[in-house]
Amino acid sequence: MKKKPVSIRNIAEELKISVTTVSFVLNGKAKEKHISKELTKKVLDYAKLINYRPNQIAQSLRTGKSKLLVFMVEDISNNFFSKLARIFEDIAYEKGYKVIFCSNENDDEKSNELITLFNFRQVDGFIIVPSPGIKDTIENLIKDNIPVILLDRFFEGLDCNSVVIDNEQASFDATQHLIQNKFKNIGFVTTASDQSQMHGRLVGYERAAQENGLKPNTLQIPFNEIIKGKGKEYIKEFIDQHADLDAMFFATNYLAQSGLEVLKENNPRLIKDLGIIAFDDNDMFKIYDPAITSVSQPLLEISTKLMEVMLPLLKKKDVTETSHKVILKTELIIRESSLQK
């Protein structure tokens, strides 16, 4: 005969405490509900002793909540996204939520497939770094009353919660810093993309060049070529065709990494001769010779704002009641690579 599963009521009766107390402890809310460490340990130890396993499906159906959030980024292995995800995971855990991480590779088909999958699994909410063609998918999630926050980029004309940085101003300030350090022929390496974050970075660079009477020198690499590993070829050709460049500004940290590899492999002297700035900091930039100046995004502030916006959404009956568009500022971390030679 199949053994009848143990319920939290059984645990409560055995320990002579309320079902509610057992539920709070097993759902990670002991600290929030001011349940003593001793009682918390007693419940957890007993649950372990009897091999208690909660029925997550029944629990989700009963409460209407899975306590799961999806954190979908372009590439979870990217230094910026991985650090951001790690910080957000800790913040979410403190609030009683677990996080599912996934990468969409900036691909619409994969984005839609993942969103459909996790929506079917009834996760409580989505934080999404959207690929370029999923505006309608995001809009449908909102119409279905599912909490969504767009991260890093947004869609014009879509009323959706978002947490982004001021990309245009950050790029303008970085370019201006190079100009103030006497660099006059600045190459800007970016992706060929109309997405809001990349568009803002390009506009900021071009505005700084224009306001200072300088000619923009821009390389826009198709994203699918970068995925294929051909980014370095484009950058090498750009450098070869623009021998008069005295500085380079890379619009992402992975483009900066590729650019530095190209310089080291083909003309190491240029690493010290050129002014260099990377968008998004990387721990490795500190130990280069020279150390690389970077535009640093406020990871802790971004993660905190994401949770601040998400928590009220999770409690609302209508997620369209209000929408927040949070725009945060960056910090230019000045190191040796961008200073006057």
Phi, psi and omega per residue, in radians:
M1 nan 2.373 -3.135
K2 -1.213 2.318 -3.111
K3 -1.245 2.349 -3.133
K4 -1.226 2.298 -3.111
P5 -1.135 2.589 3.129
V6 -1.408 2.401 3.124
S7 -1.905 2.932 3.105
I8 -1.173 -0.419 3.073
R9 -1.132 -0.681 3.087
N10 -1.083 -0.728 3.127
I11 -1.124 -0.768 -3.125
A12 -1.076 -0.754 -3.130
E13 -1.144 -0.716 -3.124
E14 -1.154 -0.708 -3.080
L15 -1.590 -0.070 3.130
K16 1.008 0.838 3.033
I17 -2.326 3.027 -3.065
S18 -1.337 2.677 3.070
V19 -1.063 -0.647 3.141
T20 -1.064 -0.762 3.131
T21 -1.082 -0.796 3.110
V22 -1.041 -0.756 -3.128
S23 -1.073 -0.781 3.131
F24 -1.055 -0.780 -3.116
V25 -1.113 -0.841 -3.075
L26 -1.231 -0.320 3.118
N27 -1.759 0.247 3.046
G28 1.276 0.418 -3.104
K29 -1.911 0.275 -3.076
A30 -1.055 -0.797 -3.124
K31 -1.135 -0.770 -3.138
E32 -1.072 -0.628 -3.085
K33 -1.688 0.188 3.059
H34 1.031 0.710 3.056
I35 -1.545 2.328 -3.032
S36 -1.056 2.698 3.123
K37 -1.109 -0.623 -3.126
E38 -1.114 -0.827 -3.127
L39 -1.198 -0.669 3.102
T40 -1.029 -0.813 3.126
K41 -1.095 -0.693 -3.129
K42 -1.072 -0.782 3.141
V43 -1.151 -0.815 -3.101
L44 -1.139 -0.712 3.122
D45 -1.102 -0.720 -3.128
Y46 -1.212 -0.697 3.115
A47 -1.067 -0.684 3.108
K48 -1.186 -0.704 -3.120
L49 -1.039 -0.724 -3.089
I50 -1.642 0.099 3.104
N51 1.042 0.784 -3.140
Y52 -1.163 2.327 3.068
R53 -2.267 2.012 -3.132
P54 -1.188 2.552 3.053
N55 -1.478 1.623 -3.032
Q56 -1.112 -0.624 -3.123
I57 -1.162 -0.822 3.122
A58 -1.105 -0.679 3.139
Q59 -1.101 -0.748 3.133
S60 -1.143 -0.714 3.122
L61 -1.151 -0.644 -3.103
R62 -1.229 -0.757 -3.057
T63 -1.631 -0.347 -3.044
G64 1.342 0.169 -3.106
K65 -2.290 2.385 3.104
S66 -1.711 -0.268 -3.069
K67 1.076 0.494 3.101
L68 -2.089 2.386 3.049
L69 -2.100 2.498 3.070
V70 -1.724 2.299 3.114
F71 -2.089 1.655 -3.051
M72 -1.786 2.132 -3.136
V73 -2.131 3.103 3.125
E74 -1.199 -0.841 -3.112
D75 -2.674 1.877 -3.049
I76 -1.153 -0.306 3.107
S77 -1.426 -0.253 3.092
N78 -1.096 2.369 -3.044
N79 -0.937 -0.767 -3.123
F80 -1.121 -0.872 -3.083
F81 -1.205 -0.652 -3.122
S82 -1.174 -0.705 3.106
K83 -1.150 -0.744 3.131
L84 -1.088 -0.759 3.140
A85 -1.080 -0.714 -3.117
R86 -1.127 -0.719 3.127
I87 -1.168 -0.776 -3.120
F88 -1.106 -0.646 -3.138
E89 -1.019 -0.746 3.132
D90 -1.145 -0.734 -3.138
I91 -1.132 -0.763 3.132
A92 -1.111 -0.721 -3.121
Y93 -1.072 -0.687 3.107
E94 -1.086 -0.473 -3.134
K95 -1.650 0.104 3.073
G96 1.564 0.284 -3.111
Y97 -2.031 2.516 3.000
K98 -1.788 2.716 -3.024
V99 -2.155 2.333 3.020
I100 -1.782 2.144 -3.136
F101 -1.785 2.483 3.087
C102 -2.709 2.800 3.140
S103 -2.012 2.361 3.100
N104 -1.785 -0.093 3.108
E105 0.989 0.439 -3.124
N106 1.003 0.511 -3.076
D107 -1.944 2.188 -3.065
D108 -1.111 -0.736 -3.107
E109 -1.091 -0.776 3.127
K110 -1.177 -0.698 3.106
S111 -1.003 -0.875 -3.114
N112 -1.109 -0.678 3.138
E113 -1.118 -0.779 -3.133
L114 -1.175 -0.735 -3.141
I115 -1.103 -0.755 3.112
T116 -1.066 -0.783 -3.135
L117 -1.039 -0.905 -3.057
F118 -1.280 -0.514 3.062
N119 -1.166 -0.684 3.081
F120 -1.099 -0.606 3.124
R121 -1.374 0.001 3.035
Q122 1.076 0.835 2.980
V123 -1.179 2.777 -3.045
D124 -1.393 -0.495 -3.099
G125 -2.934 2.895 -3.086
F126 -2.191 2.351 2.872
I127 -1.992 2.084 -2.937
I128 -2.268 2.228 2.865
V129 -1.560 1.753 -2.909
P130 -1.345 2.466 2.946
S131 -1.302 2.867 -2.911
P132 -1.100 -0.475 -2.987
G133 -1.943 0.448 -3.080
I134 -1.935 0.453 3.127
K135 -1.000 -0.793 -3.123
D136 -1.126 -0.647 3.119
T137 -1.095 -0.778 3.119
I138 -1.109 -0.747 3.138
E139 -1.070 -0.675 3.127
N140 -1.193 -0.639 3.061
L141 -1.045 -0.776 -3.132
I142 -1.127 -0.734 3.111
K143 -1.082 -0.532 3.111
D144 -1.480 0.147 3.059
N145 1.169 0.614 3.120
I146 -1.796 2.222 -3.134
P147 -1.073 2.202 3.125
V148 -2.375 2.372 2.983
I149 -2.218 2.223 3.054
L150 -1.509 2.379 -3.090
L151 -2.074 2.435 3.016
D152 1.346 -0.560 -3.116
R153 -2.669 2.876 -3.092
F154 -2.544 3.015 3.097
F155 -1.901 2.222 3.061
E156 -1.076 2.365 3.082
G157 1.466 -0.027 3.113
L158 -1.839 2.118 -3.134
D159 -1.431 1.568 -3.077
C160 -2.450 2.526 3.071
N161 -1.038 2.460 3.137
S162 -2.643 2.619 3.016
V163 -2.253 1.978 -3.078
V164 -2.400 3.061 3.011
I165 -1.901 2.918 3.098
D166 -1.457 1.449 -3.043
N167 -1.095 -0.710 -3.106
E168 -1.100 -0.823 -3.119
Q169 -1.166 -0.681 3.126
A170 -1.074 -0.751 -3.141
S171 -1.217 -0.687 3.091
F172 -1.057 -0.844 -3.100
D173 -1.101 -0.696 -3.141
A174 -1.149 -0.755 3.116
T175 -1.144 -0.718 3.121
Q176 -1.064 -0.677 3.115
H177 -1.072 -0.747 3.096
L178 -1.091 -0.746 -3.119
I179 -1.122 -0.711 3.123
Q180 -1.139 -0.383 3.084
N181 -1.680 0.424 2.970
K182 1.316 0.252 3.046
F183 -1.501 2.268 -3.015
K184 -2.085 -0.287 -3.095
N185 -2.188 1.452 -2.941
I186 -1.759 2.123 3.063
G187 -1.522 2.408 3.135
F188 -2.032 2.048 -3.099
V189 -1.870 2.112 -3.062
T190 -2.504 -3.076 3.063
T191 -1.700 2.666 3.085
A192 -1.398 1.535 -3.018
S193 -2.559 2.464 3.042
D194 -1.651 0.071 -3.133
Q195 -1.100 2.605 -2.921
S196 -0.998 -0.702 -3.066
Q197 -1.205 -0.717 -3.129
M198 -1.292 -0.625 3.084
H199 -1.083 -0.758 3.138
G200 -1.081 -0.705 -3.126
R201 -1.166 -0.693 3.114
L202 -1.151 -0.791 -3.130
V203 -1.086 -0.720 3.130
G204 -1.084 -0.762 3.099
Y205 -1.090 -0.846 -3.099
E206 -1.126 -0.646 3.134
R207 -1.131 -0.746 3.127
A208 -1.113 -0.741 3.120
A209 -1.086 -0.811 -3.104
Q210 -1.100 -0.774 -3.105
E211 -1.162 -0.330 3.128
N212 -1.869 0.184 3.090
G213 1.204 0.481 -3.123
L214 -1.823 2.728 3.125
K215 -1.579 2.197 3.084
P216 -1.187 2.448 3.020
N217 -2.188 1.790 -2.977
T218 -2.075 2.339 2.991
L219 -1.997 2.083 3.094
Q220 -1.976 1.937 -3.068
I221 -1.668 2.236 3.081
P222 -0.991 2.371 -3.051
F223 -1.084 -0.638 -3.127
N224 -1.169 -0.428 3.063
E225 -1.280 -0.604 3.079
I226 -1.163 -0.753 3.111
I227 -1.031 -0.626 -3.141
K228 -1.343 -0.053 3.135
G229 1.469 0.340 -3.087
K230 -1.746 0.115 -3.115
G231 -1.009 -0.691 -3.111
K232 -1.115 -0.613 3.127
E233 -1.108 -0.754 3.123
Y234 -1.105 -0.760 -3.101
I235 -1.158 -0.735 3.119
K236 -1.066 -0.774 3.133
E237 -1.112 -0.690 3.125
F238 -1.086 -0.793 3.137
I239 -1.134 -0.736 3.136
D240 -1.090 -0.628 -3.100
Q241 -1.455 -0.211 -3.133
H242 -2.223 1.199 -3.080
A243 -1.169 -0.270 -3.111
D244 -1.562 0.053 3.114
L245 -1.063 2.393 3.033
D246 -2.023 -0.032 3.094
A247 -2.757 2.736 3.087
M248 -2.413 2.361 3.126
F249 -2.093 2.042 -3.116
F250 -1.721 2.246 -2.982
A251 -1.372 -0.144 3.049
T252 -2.507 2.845 3.132
N253 -1.238 -0.550 -3.141
Y254 -1.273 -0.538 3.043
L255 -1.209 -0.649 3.094
A256 -1.097 -0.743 3.132
Q257 -1.064 -0.787 3.112
S258 -1.104 -0.752 -3.130
G259 -1.091 -0.739 3.126
L260 -1.148 -0.624 3.086
E261 -1.138 -0.731 3.118
V262 -1.061 -0.793 -3.134
L263 -1.107 -0.766 -3.120
K264 -1.135 -0.654 -3.088
E265 -1.342 -0.504 -2.998
N266 -1.991 -0.541 3.138
N267 -2.776 1.347 -3.056
P268 -0.981 -0.499 -3.125
R269 -1.040 -0.569 -3.085
L270 -1.130 -0.455 3.137
I271 -1.044 -0.612 3.128
K272 -1.557 -0.478 -3.088
D273 -1.412 -0.638 -3.106
L274 -1.396 2.609 2.877
G275 -1.374 2.345 -3.062
I276 -2.347 2.312 3.024
I277 -2.351 2.443 3.068
A278 -2.043 2.451 3.031
F279 -1.508 2.183 -3.032
D280 1.481 2.205 -3.117
D281 -1.397 2.802 3.111
N282 -2.548 2.409 -3.120
D283 -0.957 -0.567 -3.117
M284 -1.177 -0.448 -3.104
F285 -1.101 -0.435 -3.111
K286 -1.229 -0.482 -3.008
I287 -1.855 0.080 3.008
Y288 -1.183 2.817 3.024
D289 -2.168 1.753 0.104
P290 -1.415 2.788 3.052
A291 -1.112 2.492 -2.970
I292 -1.649 2.200 3.042
T293 -1.167 2.481 -3.104
S294 -2.548 2.700 2.967
V295 -1.534 2.020 -3.057
S296 -1.802 2.208 3.081
Q297 -1.510 2.537 -3.075
P298 -1.382 1.492 -2.991
L299 -1.020 -0.812 -3.121
L300 -1.134 -0.739 -3.139
E301 -1.153 -0.705 3.098
I302 -1.061 -0.852 -3.106
S303 -1.097 -0.736 3.135
T304 -1.105 -0.768 3.137
K305 -1.136 -0.663 3.106
L306 -0.995 -0.792 -3.113
M307 -1.264 -0.623 3.106
E308 -1.086 -0.647 3.123
V309 -1.368 -0.652 -3.051
M310 -1.224 -0.756 -3.028
L311 -0.983 -0.854 3.086
P312 -1.089 -0.619 3.120
L313 -1.059 -0.689 -3.107
L314 -1.143 -0.373 -3.100
K315 -1.739 -0.208 -3.086
K316 -1.369 2.519 3.034
K317 -1.385 -0.429 3.133
D318 -2.321 1.863 -3.060
V319 -1.242 -0.168 -3.137
T320 -1.565 0.000 -3.118
E321 -1.005 -0.801 3.104
T322 -2.462 2.668 3.030
S323 -2.380 2.447 -3.114
H324 -1.960 2.283 3.030
K325 -2.007 1.702 -3.074
V326 -1.608 2.180 3.117
I327 -2.088 2.071 -3.066
L328 -1.894 2.766 -3.128
K329 -1.677 2.677 3.106
T330 -1.753 3.060 3.047
E331 -2.189 2.310 3.058
L332 -1.556 1.944 3.125
I333 -1.582 1.845 -3.043
I334 -1.503 2.127 3.080
R335 -2.193 -2.975 -2.974
E336 -1.117 -0.532 -2.946
S337 -1.166 -0.340 -3.074
S338 -1.892 0.044 -3.106
L339 -1.509 2.716 -3.087
Q340 -0.982 2.292 -3.068
K341 -1.414 nan nan
